[in-house]
Amino acid sequence: MDNRFVRYLAIAVLGCIAIGLATLGYYYFKYERVVDERLAKGPLFANVSQIYAAPREVRDGQKLSVSTIATDLRRAGYNSNSQLGTFQLNGDSIFIKPGPQSYHTTDGATITTQNGVVQKITAENGAPLSAYELEPQLITALSEDNSRTKRLLITYKDIPPRMVQAVTSIEDRNFFEHNGINFLRIARCGIEDIVSGRKRCGGSTLTMQLARGFFLSPEKHLKRKMIEIMITLQLESRFSKQQIFEMYANQMNLGHLGSYEINGFGEAAHAFFGKNLSQLDTAECALLAGLLQNPSYRNPYRHPQRAIERRNVVLDSMVETGAISSSEATRAKAEPLHLVPPNVEASQAPYFVDLVHEQLVKRISDQDVAHQNLRIYTSLDPDLQRAASEAVDIGMKNVDEILHKLHAKSTTPITYPQVALVALNPHTGQILALVGGRNYSTSQLNHAMAKRPTGSIFKPFVYAAAYNTSLNGTSLGQSGVFTAATHLNDEATTYTDASGRTYTPRNLISGYKGDVIAAYALAHSLNAATIQLAQMVGFDNVAALARASGITSARGTPSVAIGTYNATPIDMAGAYSVFANGGVHLTPWMLASVRNANGDIVADYSPEAKQVMDPRAAFLTQSLMEGVMNYGTAAGVRARGFSAPAAGKTGTSHDAWFAGYTSNLICIVWVGNDDYTTLPTQLEGARAAAPIWAEFMKRAIQLPQYSDVKPFSPPDGITIVKIDRDSGLLADPACPDRTMNVAFLDGTAPTGSCSQMNENPQNFFQKLFGFGSHPAQVSPQAPAATNPHPPATPQHPVPANPVTVPIAPPQQEQQPEQPKKKRNIFQKIFGGGGDKKQPSEPQ
């Protein structure tokens, strides 16, 4: 009986083993097919295209140290055996040698500095150079899929030993010894989960974690664990331990930044530390290893203390495994978190990257650009992009504070405005920085591409058209040659369009100013005066110049003069290049070159440029905009501490604008509501957009590449004169508190001085009470004042075949004569008059 029982028991056991082996075999071969099918689809990780910044230019005389240059090259991937390139430091000099995979040719150069200033640049053949470009920095990789996953692929040899030791010490200490499954650990965790009633114990090896990440859902149950084991056995039989660790290092999720999931150690090193993975130190490796468990809970930006505590646990584990010594762990624990700025996603320029992707799809005609493993070289300057992001953050907090004060006693919900900032090189057209909104994770709408009414940042084109008309030899009616001292009437005037509708512009805040000179009218953004000037020039001529400058929606109506037609912030950045670049319009661009993985050129892109106005007209208009900055509506920029030479213009319509530039940088700022509602009066361009511009420019001029801001130099034939802003006459001691420096075409500057108003009472009363004619225009043969500046050297080559936009003669006779509202004597003396209850117009 006992023998039979033993026999039956043995048979039962053997049967169970047979059934178990059969089941195991069934699932083994079933999931072998699953793995085969997955591998047959191609590589486990798609090679994604990578986006690079513009190369940094090192110039003779620039404030830059060799250590900073070396850091830049290391970040770009230069090291002792890199195919990108190598460098050698020797005291205050550095020798740079690009490699075969470099963006540049392999021509090397030596840069010598002294006291942090570049003294000379010498080519490899000994020839002196005025500038040398460094290797472009990697900005980011394109997102892999619609889930907005970012991953920077690495190989095992790219992974520093400390990273391997950190991961294995905390996640799987016997990884390189076991066959992929730690049965003892699984059993212990199973018992722990049963006793605690929670499924919190790990027990999975690195290979099991990899199997789960590729093929399975994250839920814990027995069947899933068995499937996980089957796939683990498949992976262990097919790949070496190094290959498995490489896949693990590329697969694991390490949290998210903004709207992107950060997968893999390569992407995490760039996202958190701004470094290549190979450059991480022990503490940084331990931090990443610590994020493998619950990365959101330990996000170092949101929960730095949690991240540090987990990092230190990893360091203790590394001591236990003998990877590092106790003293090394102590030093690593003392390190702070060396994170790149917390607005890292903004500094990666997500709106810029999206726009680059869209342009690539259009130009290469391939929707799958992201997976072609391309190297996409762009116009972006990472340092300037960071400055733009910081300025927008600070400026929009200021906007929000104003809104909170306005709604302090209101129960209505606050509409928080959006923002855009575009920075452009005025002599090349390259988009150097771009912010398309206040928070990319909540809105991916790129406001730098949104078409909005431009408001008064359009007005300089009216004055430019007037100058261009005069330079073409055409008289503006009774005013003759247009100058900064030309008198304009800022009075209530009603215009009637072709359909019979009437239109009466008024100024945004103040009443009408009456008789003013042109320089004052633009400095204080007077609407009626500007429309009167546009009528003298011809509305169609103003619109034609605007369209040639990139504001393609402009049409020849009275309201064109005050910016009622739409343009994007990028359009306006390009439009202002005509003032900053001697009348040459540059189409803003962001794509420079596309290369394949071997460095071969797929496509190169050339910027577009055309001459649209006389260089002298551009400078004369620029001079008026310097007045806007120094004593006009943008004077607040100076009050905020920005003192470098600059020209600009505020703008307010539905939205707030500011457009301004220095000798080496154009910046356009827009603030407005997505629902197209009008911003409160307290958020006009001078208070909402101009402070962001000032904050950005103050940061920009601290950077070596933008620190050499120069005064604007007039071209030949231009004179700079100090005049009285009321009369337009030459300034003298009789008018010390109301002077302005403005430019005149040689021979057109005023010859009388402001003190002569006191010498000739008849002329004074003629001006005061409005009878008699305006002061006569000075003939071109009048003697010119001395030019205090040397002729300008062109900063950008004029195209070989410039396209000049024709400016037709003024069409005053085609405009119906409109009656003007008369003012009484007291209004003429004190500047009043006009219907102040009319709706506001752009300013």
C-alpha positions in Angstrom: 0.0 0.0 0.0 2.8 2.3 0.9 4.6 1.5 -2.3 1.5 2.2 -4.4 1.1 5.6 -2.6 4.7 6.5 -3.3 4.3 5.3 -6.9 1.1 7.4 -7.4 2.7 10.4 -5.7 5.7 10.1 -8.0 3.5 9.8 -11.0 1.5 12.9 -9.9 4.7 14.8 -9.3 6.1 13.8 -12.6 2.8 14.7 -14.2 2.8 18.1 -12.6 6.4 18.6 -13.8 5.5 17.5 -17.3 2.5 19.8 -17.3 4.7 22.6 -15.9 7.4 22.0 -18.5 4.8 21.8 -21.3 3.2 25.1 -20.1 6.6 26.6 -19.7 7.6 25.5 -23.2 4.3 26.7 -24.7 4.8 30.2 -23.2 8.5 30.2 -24.0 7.9 29.6 -27.6 4.8 31.8 -27.7 6.8 34.7 -26.4 9.7 33.8 -28.5 7.5 34.6 -31.4 6.4 37.9 -29.7 10.0 38.9 -29.3 10.8 37.8 -32.9 8.0 39.9 -34.2 9.1 42.9 -32.2 12.7 42.6 -33.4 11.6 42.1 -37.0 10.0 45.5 -37.0 13.5 47.1 -36.9 15.7 48.5 -34.1 14.2 48.5 -30.6 14.8 52.3 -30.6 14.2 54.6 -33.5 17.1 56.8 -34.5 15.6 60.3 -34.2 16.8 63.4 -35.9 18.7 65.9 -33.7 18.5 69.6 -33.7 21.7 71.7 -33.3 22.2 75.4 -32.4 24.1 77.9 -34.5 27.8 77.7 -34.1 29.2 80.2 -31.7 31.5 82.7 -33.3 34.7 83.7 -31.5 35.9 87.2 -32.6 39.1 89.0 -32.1 38.7 91.4 -29.1 35.8 89.5 -27.6 35.4 89.0 -23.9 36.0 85.2 -23.7 38.3 82.9 -21.8 39.9 79.7 -23.1 38.2 77.7 -20.2 34.8 78.9 -21.5 35.8 77.8 -25.0 36.9 74.5 -23.7 33.7 73.9 -21.8 31.7 74.8 -25.0 33.7 72.2 -27.0 33.2 69.5 -24.4 29.5 70.0 -24.4 29.6 69.8 -28.2 31.3 66.4 -27.9 34.9 67.2 -28.5 37.4 65.0 -26.6 40.7 63.3 -27.1 39.4 60.6 -29.5 36.1 62.1 -30.9 35.2 62.0 -34.5 33.6 65.4 -34.1 36.9 67.0 -33.1 39.6 67.5 -30.5 41.2 70.4 -28.6 44.4 71.1 -26.6 44.7 73.7 -23.8 48.1 75.4 -23.4 48.0 78.2 -20.8 46.0 81.1 -22.3 45.7 79.5 -25.7 43.6 76.6 -27.1 44.2 74.7 -30.3 41.0 73.4 -31.9 40.9 70.7 -34.6 37.5 69.7 -36.1 37.1 66.0 -37.0 35.6 64.3 -40.0 32.1 64.4 -38.5 32.2 68.1 -37.7 29.8 70.6 -39.0 32.8 72.6 -40.2 35.7 71.7 -42.4 38.7 70.1 -40.6 40.7 73.3 -40.6 42.0 74.0 -37.2 42.9 77.2 -35.4 44.6 78.5 -32.3 42.8 81.1 -30.1 45.0 83.1 -27.7 43.5 85.1 -24.9 44.8 87.5 -22.2 42.8 88.5 -19.1 39.7 86.9 -20.5 39.9 88.8 -23.9 40.6 87.2 -27.2 43.9 88.6 -28.4 44.4 86.8 -31.7 43.1 83.9 -33.8 45.5 82.0 -36.0 44.7 79.4 -38.6 46.4 76.1 -38.7 48.6 77.3 -41.6 49.6 80.4 -39.6 47.3 82.9 -41.3 45.6 85.5 -39.0 41.8 85.2 -38.6 39.3 87.8 -37.4 36.8 85.1 -36.3 36.4 81.4 -35.8 33.3 79.3 -35.4 33.0 76.6 -32.7 31.1 73.3 -33.1 27.3 73.7 -32.8 25.7 72.6 -29.6 23.0 69.9 -29.5 19.7 71.5 -28.5 17.5 68.5 -28.4 16.2 65.5 -30.3 12.9 65.6 -32.1 10.1 63.8 -30.3 9.8 60.1 -31.2 6.0 59.9 -31.4 2.7 61.6 -30.5 3.3 60.8 -26.9 6.0 63.5 -26.9 8.8 61.2 -25.8 12.4 62.4 -26.0 15.3 60.0 -26.1 18.9 60.6 -27.0 20.3 57.2 -28.0 23.6 56.1 -26.5 25.8 53.0 -26.8 27.4 51.0 -24.0 30.8 52.7 -24.6 29.1 56.1 -24.0 28.0 55.1 -20.5 30.6 56.0 -17.8 31.5 53.1 -15.4 30.2 55.1 -12.5 26.7 55.2 -14.2 26.8 51.4 -14.5 27.9 50.9 -10.9 25.3 53.4 -9.6 22.4 51.6 -11.4 23.5 48.0 -10.5 24.2 48.8 -6.9 20.7 50.1 -6.2 18.7 48.1 -8.7 20.4 44.7 -9.4 23.8 44.1 -7.7 24.3 40.6 -9.4 23.2 41.8 -12.9 26.4 40.6 -14.6 26.4 37.2 -12.8 22.7 35.9 -12.9 20.8 34.6 -15.9 18.3 37.4 -15.8 16.1 36.1 -13.0 16.7 36.3 -9.2 14.3 33.6 -8.0 15.2 34.1 -4.3 14.5 37.9 -4.5 11.3 37.3 -6.3 10.1 34.8 -3.7 11.1 37.1 -0.9 9.2 40.0 -2.5 6.2 37.8 -3.1 6.0 36.8 0.6 6.4 40.5 1.6 3.6 41.6 -0.7 1.3 38.9 0.7 2.0 39.8 4.3 1.7 43.5 3.8 -1.3 43.3 1.5 0.4 45.7 -0.9 2.2 45.1 -4.2 5.2 47.4 -3.5 8.2 45.1 -3.4 10.4 45.0 -6.5 12.3 41.9 -7.0 12.8 42.4 -10.8 16.2 42.3 -12.3 17.3 44.9 -14.8 16.5 42.5 -17.6 13.0 41.9 -16.2 12.4 45.7 -16.0 13.5 46.0 -19.6 11.2 43.2 -20.6 8.3 44.9 -18.8 9.1 48.2 -20.4 9.1 46.8 -23.9 6.3 44.3 -24.0 4.0 44.6 -20.9 1.8 46.8 -19.0 2.9 48.0 -15.5 0.1 46.3 -13.5 1.2 43.6 -11.1 -0.4 40.1 -11.2 0.9 36.5 -11.3 0.3 35.8 -15.0 2.1 39.0 -16.0 5.0 38.1 -13.9 5.3 34.7 -15.6 5.2 36.4 -19.0 7.8 38.8 -17.8 10.1 35.8 -16.9 9.6 34.2 -20.3 10.5 37.4 -22.2 13.5 37.9 -19.8 14.8 34.4 -20.7 14.4 35.3 -24.4 16.4 38.5 -24.0 19.1 36.9 -21.9 19.5 34.1 -24.6 19.8 36.6 -27.4 21.9 39.5 -26.1 25.0 40.0 -24.1 24.9 41.7 -20.7 26.4 44.9 -22.2 23.7 45.0 -24.9 21.0 44.4 -22.3 22.3 47.3 -20.1 22.6 49.5 -23.2 18.9 48.8 -24.0 18.0 49.4 -20.4 19.9 52.7 -20.3 18.0 53.9 -23.4 14.5 52.6 -22.3 13.9 53.7 -18.7 11.7 56.6 -18.0 13.3 59.3 -15.8 10.4 61.7 -15.4 9.1 64.5 -17.5 9.9 68.1 -18.2 7.1 70.3 -19.4 5.0 68.2 -21.8 7.9 65.8 -22.7 8.6 62.4 -21.2 12.4 62.0 -20.6 13.4 58.4 -21.5 17.0 57.1 -21.2 20.1 58.3 -19.4 21.4 60.1 -22.5 18.4 62.5 -22.7 18.2 62.8 -18.9 21.9 64.0 -18.8 21.1 66.8 -21.2 17.7 67.6 -19.7 18.9 67.8 -16.1 22.6 68.7 -16.3 23.1 70.1 -19.8 25.9 67.6 -20.4 26.7 64.5 -22.4 26.2 61.3 -20.3 30.0 60.6 -20.5 30.6 63.9 -18.7 28.6 63.2 -15.5 30.4 62.9 -12.2 29.7 60.4 -9.4 27.0 62.5 -7.7 25.2 63.1 -11.0 25.2 59.4 -12.0 23.8 58.6 -8.5 21.0 61.1 -8.9 19.9 59.6 -12.2 20.1 56.1 -10.8 17.9 57.3 -7.9 15.2 58.5 -10.3 14.6 55.0 -11.7 12.1 54.4 -8.8 9.2 56.9 -9.0 10.8 59.7 -11.0 7.9 62.0 -10.7 8.0 61.8 -6.9 11.7 62.6 -6.9 11.7 65.2 -9.7 14.8 67.2 -8.8 13.2 70.5 -9.9 10.0 70.1 -7.9 11.3 68.0 -5.0 15.1 68.6 -4.7 15.3 67.3 -1.1 13.7 64.0 -2.1 16.1 63.7 -5.0 19.1 64.4 -2.8 18.0 61.8 -0.2 17.6 59.1 -2.8 20.9 60.1 -4.4 22.6 59.6 -1.1 21.0 56.2 -0.7 22.5 55.2 -4.0 25.9 56.5 -3.0 25.7 54.3 0.2 24.8 51.3 -1.9 27.9 52.0 -4.1 30.0 52.0 -1.0 28.5 48.6 0.0 29.3 47.1 -3.4 32.8 48.5 -3.3 32.3 50.7 -6.3 33.4 53.8 -4.4 35.1 54.6 -1.1 33.4 56.1 1.9 35.3 59.3 1.5 34.3 59.6 -2.2 30.7 59.1 -1.2 31.0 61.8 1.5 32.3 64.3 -1.1 29.6 63.4 -3.5 26.9 63.8 -0.9 28.2 67.3 -0.2 27.6 68.4 -3.8 24.6 70.5 -4.5 22.3 69.6 -7.4 24.1 71.0 -10.5 20.9 71.4 -12.5 20.5 73.5 -15.6 18.0 76.4 -15.0 14.5 75.1 -14.0 12.9 76.5 -17.2 15.0 74.0 -19.1 12.2 73.2 -21.5 11.9 76.9 -22.5 15.7 77.0 -22.9 15.4 74.0 -25.3 13.1 76.3 -27.3 10.2 74.0 -27.8 8.3 76.4 -30.0 11.4 77.0 -32.1 11.9 73.2 -32.4 8.3 72.7 -33.5 8.6 75.4 -36.1 11.8 73.8 -37.4 10.1 70.5 -37.7 7.2 72.0 -39.6 9.6 73.7 -42.0 11.5 70.5 -42.5 8.4 68.5 -43.4 7.5 71.2 -46.0 10.9 71.4 -47.5 12.0 67.8 -47.5 8.4 66.6 -48.2 8.6 63.7 -45.7 6.3 63.4 -42.7 8.7 61.0 -41.0 11.6 63.5 -40.6 12.0 62.7 -36.9 13.1 59.1 -37.6 15.6 59.8 -40.4 18.6 60.3 -38.0 19.3 63.7 -39.5 21.5 66.4 -38.0 19.5 69.6 -38.3 21.6 72.8 -37.9 19.6 75.9 -37.1 20.0 79.6 -36.3 19.4 79.3 -32.5 21.7 80.8 -29.9 21.2 78.8 -26.7 22.5 81.5 -24.4 20.2 84.1 -25.9 17.3 81.7 -25.8 17.9 81.2 -22.1 17.9 85.0 -21.7 14.7 85.3 -23.6 13.0 82.6 -21.5 14.1 84.4 -18.2 13.0 87.8 -19.5 9.5 86.5 -20.4 9.1 84.8 -17.1 10.0 88.0 -15.2 7.9 90.2 -17.5 4.8 88.1 -17.4 4.9 88.0 -13.6 4.8 91.8 -13.8 1.8 91.7 -16.2 0.0 89.3 -13.8 0.6 91.6 -10.8 -0.9 94.5 -12.7 -4.0 92.4 -13.5 -4.3 91.2 -9.9 -4.4 94.9 -8.8 -7.0 95.8 -11.4 -9.2 92.8 -10.3 -8.6 93.3 -6.5 -12.2 94.3 -6.0 -13.7 92.4 -8.9 -15.3 88.9 -8.9 -14.9 88.4 -12.7 -12.3 85.8 -13.7 -8.9 87.1 -14.8 -7.9 86.5 -18.4 -4.1 86.0 -18.4 -2.5 87.2 -21.6 -0.1 85.2 -23.7 3.3 86.3 -24.9 5.8 86.0 -27.8 9.4 87.1 -28.2 11.5 86.9 -31.3 15.2 87.9 -31.5 16.8 88.4 -34.8 20.3 89.1 -36.1 19.7 92.4 -38.0 22.4 91.7 -40.6 21.8 88.1 -41.4 18.1 87.5 -40.6 18.8 84.5 -38.4 16.3 83.9 -35.6 18.5 83.7 -32.6 15.8 83.2 -29.9 12.1 82.5 -29.9 9.5 82.2 -27.2 6.0 81.4 -28.5 4.1 81.4 -25.2 4.3 81.7 -21.5 4.1 77.9 -20.8 4.6 75.3 -23.5 3.3 72.4 -21.3 -0.1 74.1 -21.1 -0.3 75.5 -24.6 1.7 74.5 -27.7 0.1 77.3 -29.8 3.1 79.3 -31.2 2.2 83.0 -30.7 5.3 84.0 -32.6 3.3 82.8 -35.7 0.0 84.4 -34.7 -1.3 87.2 -36.9 -2.4 90.2 -34.9 -2.9 93.9 -35.6 0.5 95.6 -35.2 -0.6 98.8 -33.6 1.9 101.7 -33.5 5.0 99.6 -34.1 3.8 100.0 -37.8 4.1 103.8 -37.7 7.8 104.0 -38.6 6.9 102.7 -42.0 4.8 105.8 -42.6 7.8 108.1 -41.8 10.1 105.9 -43.8 7.8 106.2 -46.8 7.8 109.9 -46.4 11.6 110.0 -46.3 11.8 107.7 -49.3 9.4 109.9 -51.3 11.5 113.0 -50.6 14.7 111.2 -51.5 13.1 110.2 -54.8 12.7 113.9 -55.5 9.0 114.1 -54.9 7.6 117.0 -52.9 5.0 116.3 -50.2 2.5 119.0 -51.2 3.1 122.3 -49.5 5.5 120.8 -47.0 8.1 120.2 -49.6 11.0 118.0 -48.5 10.0 115.8 -45.5 12.3 116.1 -42.5 12.2 115.5 -38.8 11.2 119.1 -38.4 8.3 119.0 -40.8 5.1 120.3 -39.1 2.1 118.0 -38.9 -1.4 118.7 -37.6 -2.5 116.4 -34.8 -6.1 117.4 -34.9 -9.5 115.6 -35.1 -9.9 114.7 -38.7 -12.6 112.5 -40.2 -11.8 110.2 -43.2 -14.4 108.6 -45.5 -13.6 105.4 -47.3 -14.9 104.3 -50.7 -18.1 102.8 -49.2 -18.9 106.0 -47.4 -17.9 104.9 -43.9 -16.3 107.5 -41.7 -13.3 107.1 -39.5 -12.0 109.6 -36.9 -8.8 108.5 -35.2 -7.8 109.8 -31.8 -4.8 109.2 -29.5 -4.8 106.5 -26.9 -4.5 108.5 -23.7 -3.9 112.2 -24.3 -5.9 114.6 -26.3 -4.9 116.1 -29.6 -1.6 118.0 -29.6 -2.3 120.4 -32.5 0.7 121.6 -34.5 3.8 119.3 -33.9 7.0 118.4 -35.7 7.3 114.9 -37.2 10.0 113.9 -34.6 7.7 114.7 -31.8 4.7 113.0 -33.5 6.5 109.6 -33.7 8.2 109.9 -30.3 4.8 110.3 -28.7 2.9 108.1 -31.1 0.4 110.6 -32.3 -2.3 109.0 -34.4 -3.9 111.9 -36.2 -0.6 113.4 -37.1 0.7 110.1 -38.5 -2.4 109.5 -40.6 -2.1 113.1 -42.0 1.5 112.3 -43.0 0.4 109.0 -44.6 -2.2 110.9 -46.6 0.5 113.3 -47.8 2.7 110.4 -48.9 -0.2 108.3 -50.3 -1.8 105.5 -48.4 -1.0 103.1 -51.2 2.7 104.0 -51.1 2.8 103.4 -47.3 1.2 100.0 -47.8 3.5 99.1 -50.7 6.6 99.7 -48.6 5.1 97.7 -45.7 4.4 94.7 -48.0 7.9 94.9 -49.5 9.1 94.7 -45.9 7.2 91.6 -45.1 3.9 93.0 -43.7 1.9 91.4 -46.6 -1.6 92.2 -45.3 -1.1 96.0 -45.5 -3.5 97.9 -47.7 -3.8 101.6 -48.8 -6.4 102.8 -46.3 -6.1 105.6 -43.7 -6.0 103.1 -40.8 -2.9 101.4 -42.3 -0.9 104.2 -40.8 -1.6 103.2 -37.3 -1.2 99.4 -37.7 -4.7 98.0 -38.1 -3.5 95.2 -40.4 -2.2 91.9 -39.2 1.4 90.5 -39.0 3.1 88.0 -36.8 5.9 88.8 -34.4 8.3 87.0 -36.8 7.1 89.1 -39.7 7.7 92.3 -37.7 11.2 91.2 -36.7 12.0 90.8 -40.4 10.2 94.1 -41.2 12.4 96.0 -38.7 15.5 94.6 -40.4 15.0 97.3 -43.1 15.7 100.0 -40.5 18.6 98.2 -38.8 20.2 97.0 -42.0 20.4 100.0 -44.3 17.1 99.5 -46.1 17.7 95.8 -46.9 14.8 93.5 -45.9 15.9 90.1 -44.6 13.5 87.2 -44.4 13.8 85.6 -41.0 15.2 82.1 -41.2 16.0 79.3 -38.8 17.2 76.4 -41.0 20.8 76.5 -42.0 21.7 73.0 -43.1 20.5 69.4 -42.9 23.1 66.6 -42.8 22.8 62.8 -42.5 24.4 60.7 -39.8 27.7 60.6 -41.7 27.9 64.4 -42.0 26.9 64.5 -45.7 24.9 67.5 -46.8 21.2 66.7 -47.5 20.2 70.3 -48.0 21.6 73.8 -47.3 19.5 76.9 -47.1 20.4 80.5 -48.1 18.9 83.6 -46.5 16.8 85.9 -48.7 17.6 89.7 -48.9 16.3 92.6 -51.0 16.8 96.3 -50.9 13.4 98.0 -50.3 14.3 101.6 -49.4 17.1 104.1 -49.7 19.7 103.4 -46.9 19.4 107.1 -46.0 15.7 106.8 -45.5 16.3 103.8 -43.2 18.7 105.8 -41.1 16.6 108.9 -40.9 13.7 106.8 -39.7 15.9 105.0 -37.2 16.9 108.4 -35.8 13.3 109.2 -35.1 13.0 105.8 -33.3 16.0 106.7 -31.1 13.9 109.6 -30.0 11.1 107.3 -29.0 13.6 105.4 -26.7 15.2 108.5 -25.3 12.3 110.9 -24.6 9.2 109.3 -26.1 6.7 106.5 -25.2 9.6 104.0 -24.7 11.6 106.2 -22.2 10.7 103.6 -19.5 13.2 101.3 -21.1 15.9 103.7 -20.1 14.5 104.0 -16.6 14.8 100.2 -16.3 18.5 100.4 -16.7 19.1 99.7 -20.4 21.4 102.5 -21.6 23.0 101.1 -24.8 22.3 102.9 -28.1 19.0 101.6 -29.4 15.9 102.5 -31.5 12.4 101.2 -31.0 8.7 101.8 -31.0 5.8 100.9 -28.6 2.5 99.7 -29.9 -1.0 99.2 -28.5 -4.1 98.0 -30.4 -6.0 95.0 -29.0 -2.6 93.9 -27.8 0.7 95.3 -26.5 3.8 95.4 -28.7 7.4 96.6 -28.5 9.8 96.6 -31.4 13.4 97.7 -30.8 17.0 97.0 -31.8 20.6 97.7 -31.2 23.5 97.5 -33.7 23.6 93.7 -33.4 20.1 92.5 -32.2 16.5 93.0 -33.1 13.8 92.0 -30.6 10.0 92.0 -31.0 7.8 91.4 -28.0 4.0 90.8 -28.2 1.5 90.4 -25.3 -2.2 89.7 -25.9 -5.2 87.6 -25.2 -5.9 84.4 -27.1 -9.7 85.3 -27.2 -8.8 88.5 -29.0 -10.2 90.7 -26.3 -8.5 94.0 -25.7 -5.9 94.4 -23.0 -6.7 96.9 -20.2 -5.3 100.4 -20.8 -2.8 99.8 -18.0 -1.2 97.1 -20.1 -0.3 99.2 -23.2 2.9 98.5 -25.0 5.1 100.6 -22.7 4.0 98.8 -19.6 3.4 95.2 -20.8 5.8 94.6 -23.7 8.6 97.1 -23.3 9.7 95.9 -19.8 10.1 92.4 -21.3 12.2 93.8 -24.1 14.4 95.8 -21.6 14.8 92.7 -19.4 15.9 90.6 -22.4 18.3 93.2 -23.8 20.0 93.8 -20.5 20.7 90.1 -20.3 21.8 89.9 -24.0 24.4 92.6 -23.8 26.1 90.7 -20.9 26.8 87.9 -23.3 30.2 88.1 -25.1 28.6 87.7 -28.6 26.3 90.8 -28.0 28.3 92.9 -25.7 29.9 95.1 -28.4 26.9 97.4 -29.0 27.9 100.3 -31.1 26.2 103.7 -31.8 24.4 103.9 -35.1 26.6 105.5 -37.7 25.0 107.6 -40.4 25.7 106.9 -44.0 27.2 109.6 -46.3 24.9 112.6 -46.7 23.3 112.5 -43.3 23.8 115.1 -40.5 22.9 114.8 -36.8 21.5 118.0 -35.4 20.1 119.0 -32.0 16.8 120.8 -32.3 14.0 122.2 -30.2 11.2 119.6 -30.1 8.5 122.2 -30.1 9.5 124.5 -32.9 11.8 122.2 -34.9 14.4 124.9 -35.0 18.1 124.5 -33.9 18.5 124.2 -30.2 20.4 126.8 -28.2 20.5 128.0 -24.6 17.0 129.4 -24.9 15.5 125.9 -25.0 17.7 123.7 -22.9 15.0 121.4 -21.5 13.2 120.5 -24.7 15.9 119.4 -27.1 16.4 116.2 -29.2 19.0 114.8 -31.5 17.7 113.9 -34.9 19.1 113.2 -38.3 18.7 115.3 -41.4 19.6 114.8 -45.1 22.5 117.2 -45.8 21.1 120.6 -46.7 17.7 120.1 -45.1 18.5 120.8 -41.5 16.9 124.0 -40.0 19.1 127.1 -40.0 17.2 129.3 -37.4 17.4 128.7 -33.7 14.7 128.5 -31.0 15.9 131.8 -29.5 14.7 133.5 -32.6 11.2 132.9 -31.6 11.7 135.4 -28.9 13.4 137.8 -31.2 10.5 138.0 -33.7 7.2 138.4 -31.9 5.3 138.3 -35.1 6.6 134.9 -36.0 5.9 133.7 -32.4 2.2 134.8 -32.6 1.8 133.3 -36.0 2.9 130.0 -34.6 0.9 130.3 -31.4 -2.4 131.3 -33.0 -2.1 129.5 -36.2 -2.5 132.4 -38.7 0.1 132.8 -41.4 1.9 129.9 -43.0 4.1 127.3 -41.4 7.8 128.0 -41.1 9.2 127.7 -44.6 11.0 124.5 -45.5 14.7 124.9 -45.8 15.8 124.5 -49.4 18.3 121.7 -50.2 21.0 124.4 -50.8 20.9 125.6 -47.2 24.1 125.2 -45.4 24.3 122.0 -43.3 25.5 121.6 -39.7 28.7 119.8 -39.1 28.3 116.0 -39.1 29.7 114.7 -35.8 29.9 111.1 -37.0 32.0 109.5 -39.7 30.3 107.9 -42.6 29.0 104.4 -41.9 30.6 101.3 -43.1 27.9 98.9 -44.5 27.3 96.1 -42.0 25.6 93.9 -44.5 26.3 93.5 -48.3 23.6 94.9 -50.5 22.3 92.2 -52.9 23.8 92.2 -56.4 20.5 92.9 -58.0 18.4 94.8 -55.4 14.7 95.1 -55.9 13.7 98.6 -55.2 10.0 99.2 -54.3 8.7 102.1 -56.4 7.2 104.9 -54.3 4.7 106.6 -56.5 4.1 110.4 -56.2 1.7 111.4 -53.4 -1.9 110.9 -54.3 -3.4 113.7 -52.3 -5.5 114.8 -55.2 -7.1 111.4 -55.2 -8.1 111.7 -51.5 -11.4 113.6 -51.0 -10.8 116.9 -49.2 -12.2 116.4 -45.6 -13.3 119.2 -43.3 -11.3 119.5 -40.1 -12.7 120.4 -36.8 -11.8 124.0 -35.8 -10.3 124.7 -32.5 -10.8 127.8 -30.4 -7.9 130.1 -29.4 -7.6 128.5 -25.9 -7.4 125.0 -27.4 -4.7 126.2 -29.8 -2.7 127.7 -26.9 -3.1 124.7 -24.5 -3.3 121.9 -27.0 -6.9 120.8 -26.2 -9.7 120.0 -28.6 -11.3 116.9 -30.1 -13.9 114.5 -28.9 -12.3 112.7 -26.0 -15.2 110.2 -25.7 -14.3 108.5 -29.0 -13.0 104.9 -28.8 -9.2 104.5 -28.4 -7.0 103.9 -31.4 -3.7 102.0 -31.7 -0.8 103.8 -30.2 
